[in-house]
Amino acid sequence: MIRTDKKNYYLDIAETVLERGTCLRRNFGAIIVQNDEIVSSGYTGAPRGRSNCMDTGICVRETLGVPRGERYELCRSVHAEANAIISASRRDMIGSTLYLVGKDAKTGEYVENASPCSMCKRLIINAGITRVVARATKTASTSIDVSEWIEKDESLNGTFGY
């Protein structure tokens, strides 16, 4: 038996978390890890008590043809990263790593160039998370130093999408 490395171990857990997602477009799973311990997890879904998109069968952003990475205020869902942050204490997140996996809801394929949206980036920065690892394939991933988002502030030039 070949032992899975830690990065893929945590990404595999995040991938399992995404299976709870209820989005009709893309589902994400996120876990926050600090000192080799899972602090919290989150997946894409409507706020507690509200109907999920998979229950209503309606995705407003899909209906309006909104491109990926834009107009998230129209979305019913709370993003996986936001749900993971909401479920954790800030003191447990300072210096932590967020592992993120996304899959297309229709095809089951990994989301190409998976990355937090601009709103989630702001939450990640304020939570004190220092690194984000996003799965690209079953064994490949990208690692992002959150300080880059602070230095290269996309909100100053109106960059949309990913």
Secondary structure, DSSP 8 states (H G I E B T S, - for coil): -----HHHHHHHHHHHHHTT---SSEEEEEEEEETTEEEEEEE-B--TTS--HHHHT--HHHHTT--TTS-GGG-S-B-HHHHHHHTS-HHHHTT-EEEEEEEETTT--B-TT----HHHHHHHHHHT--EEEEESSSS-EEEEETHHHHHS-GGGTT----
